[in-house]
């Protein structure tokens, strides 16, 4: 099936599940992508909102929705869906999962140890194997945990992206 055929599947779908954009970031990314491609007006009446990405997958796999926007790492773990297309990285805001250590936490040392673990090859490999791309350490984080901020947070790492070899993308899924 070529891109045009896959796109027609989405345009002809009766229902498309996305995370509720009021509180699910993936839903916001989905709407941004639809707007980017000029499809929002056509697809908006077909949208069904779920409470989270796993809810989107459930709507698709149970047939309550014919298609859905989810993160790749959620789709690759589910044998009941197939990727129909991947939206371009520039079609939505960057997807970033920040990690931080709270200065006043009773678990500060354990948190710092975990963030330092994220710098290892083992951690990098684990994330790639589970559908993420890579772990990116901000420039102000050279010692593994960065410097203390006035608000009590230490930004130590950002886990970027959801697609191997393609940072920060969401994809569509269709039932088999």
C-alpha positions as CSV (number, residue, x, y, z in Angstrom):
1,X,0.0,0.0,0.0
2,X,1.5,3.3,-1.0
3,X,1.3,6.6,0.9
4,X,-1.8,7.9,-1.1
5,X,-3.7,4.6,-0.4
6,X,-2.8,4.8,3.3
7,X,-3.8,8.5,3.5
8,X,-7.2,7.6,1.8
9,X,-7.7,4.9,4.5
10,X,-7.5,7.7,7.0
11,X,-9.7,10.1,5.0
12,X,-12.3,7.4,4.6
13,X,-12.3,6.2,8.2
14,X,-15.5,6.7,10.1
15,X,-13.6,7.3,13.4
16,X,-10.1,8.2,14.4
17,X,-8.9,8.0,18.0
18,X,-6.5,10.4,19.6
19,X,-5.6,11.3,23.2
20,X,-7.8,14.0,24.6
21,X,-5.8,17.2,23.7
22,X,-7.0,18.9,26.9
23,X,-4.6,16.6,28.9
24,X,-2.9,14.1,26.6
25,X,0.2,15.5,24.9
26,X,0.0,12.9,22.1
27,X,-3.5,14.3,21.3
28,X,-2.0,17.8,20.9
29,X,0.8,16.4,18.6
30,X,-1.9,14.6,16.6
31,X,-3.9,17.8,16.1
32,X,-0.8,19.8,15.2
33,X,0.1,17.2,12.6
34,X,-3.4,17.2,11.1
35,X,-3.2,21.0,10.9
36,X,0.3,20.8,9.3
37,X,-0.9,18.5,6.6
38,X,-4.1,20.5,6.0
39,X,-6.3,17.6,7.1
40,X,-7.7,18.8,10.4
41,X,-11.0,20.2,9.0
42,X,-11.7,16.9,7.2
43,X,-10.7,14.6,10.2
44,X,-11.9,16.7,13.1
45,X,-15.5,15.5,13.0
46,X,-14.3,11.9,13.1
47,X,-12.1,12.3,16.2
48,X,-12.8,10.2,19.3
49,X,-10.9,11.2,22.4
50,X,-9.3,8.8,24.8
51,X,-7.9,9.4,28.3
52,X,-4.4,8.3,27.2
53,X,-2.4,6.7,24.4
54,X,-3.2,3.2,25.6
55,X,-6.9,4.1,25.5
56,X,-6.3,5.1,21.9
57,X,-4.8,1.7,21.2
58,X,-7.7,0.0,22.9
59,X,-10.3,1.9,20.8
60,X,-8.4,0.8,17.6
61,X,-7.9,-2.8,18.6
62,X,-11.5,-3.3,19.7
63,X,-12.8,-1.7,16.5
64,X,-14.4,1.3,18.2
65,X,-12.1,3.4,16.0
66,X,-10.8,2.6,12.6
67,X,-7.5,4.5,13.1
68,X,-5.6,6.2,15.8
69,X,-2.6,8.4,16.5
70,X,-0.1,6.9,19.0
71,X,3.6,7.0,19.9
72,X,5.7,4.4,18.1
73,X,6.9,2.8,21.3
74,X,3.3,2.0,22.2
75,X,2.5,0.7,18.7
76,X,5.5,-1.6,18.4
77,X,4.7,-3.4,21.6
78,X,1.1,-4.1,20.4
79,X,0.8,-7.0,17.8
80,X,-2.8,-6.0,17.1
81,X,-2.0,-2.8,15.2
82,X,0.1,-1.9,12.2
83,X,1.8,1.4,11.3
84,X,0.0,3.0,8.4
85,X,2.2,6.2,8.2
86,X,4.6,8.3,10.2
87,X,4.1,12.0,10.5
88,X,7.1,14.3,9.9
89,X,9.0,15.6,12.9
90,X,8.4,19.2,11.8
91,X,4.6,18.6,11.8
92,X,4.3,19.0,15.6
93,X,6.1,20.4,18.6
94,X,9.2,18.4,19.8
95,X,8.4,15.4,22.0
96,X,10.5,15.6,25.1
97,X,10.4,13.5,28.4
98,X,12.5,15.5,30.9
99,X,14.1,13.9,33.9
100,X,15.2,15.8,37.0
101,X,16.3,15.5,40.6
102,X,14.5,17.4,43.3
103,X,17.1,18.9,45.5
104,X,15.1,18.4,48.7
105,X,14.1,14.7,47.9
106,X,15.0,12.1,50.4
107,X,15.8,9.9,47.4
108,X,18.2,12.5,45.8
109,X,21.2,10.1,45.7
110,X,19.1,7.3,44.1
111,X,17.7,9.8,41.6
112,X,21.2,11.0,40.7
113,X,22.4,7.4,40.3
114,X,19.4,6.6,38.0
115,X,20.1,9.7,35.9
116,X,23.8,8.7,35.7
117,X,22.7,5.2,34.6
118,X,20.7,6.8,31.8
119,X,24.1,7.9,30.4
120,X,25.3,4.3,30.0
121,X,25.3,2.3,26.7
122,X,23.0,-0.2,28.4
123,X,20.3,2.4,29.0
124,X,20.7,3.8,25.5
125,X,20.3,0.3,24.0
126,X,17.2,-0.4,26.2
127,X,15.5,2.8,25.0
128,X,16.2,2.1,21.3
129,X,15.0,-1.5,21.7
130,X,11.7,-0.2,23.1
131,X,10.9,2.3,20.3
132,X,12.7,5.4,21.5
133,X,15.5,7.0,19.7
134,X,18.1,8.2,22.1
135,X,18.8,10.0,25.4
136,X,20.0,13.5,24.9
137,X,21.9,15.3,27.7
138,X,21.7,19.1,27.6
139,X,24.9,21.0,27.4
140,X,24.5,22.3,31.0
141,X,24.5,18.8,32.3
142,X,28.1,17.7,31.8
143,X,28.5,16.1,35.2
144,X,25.5,13.8,34.8
145,X,23.1,15.9,36.8
146,X,23.7,19.6,35.9
147,X,23.7,22.4,38.3
148,X,21.1,23.2,40.9
149,X,18.4,25.6,39.8
150,X,16.7,28.3,42.0
151,X,13.4,26.4,41.8
152,X,14.8,23.3,43.3
153,X,15.0,21.2,40.1
154,X,18.1,19.9,38.4
155,X,17.4,19.1,34.8
156,X,19.6,16.1,34.0
157,X,18.4,14.4,30.8
158,X,15.8,14.7,28.1
159,X,14.6,11.5,26.5
160,X,13.7,12.6,23.0
161,X,11.7,11.0,20.4
162,X,9.6,8.0,19.8
163,X,10.8,6.6,16.6
164,X,14.1,4.8,15.9
165,X,16.1,7.0,13.6
166,X,13.4,9.7,13.6
167,X,13.2,11.9,16.7
168,X,10.0,13.3,18.1
169,X,7.3,11.8,15.8
170,X,3.9,10.3,16.3
171,X,2.5,7.8,14.0
172,X,-0.9,6.5,12.9
173,X,-2.0,3.0,13.4
174,X,-4.7,0.9,11.7
175,X,-6.0,-2.4,12.9
176,X,-4.8,-5.4,10.9
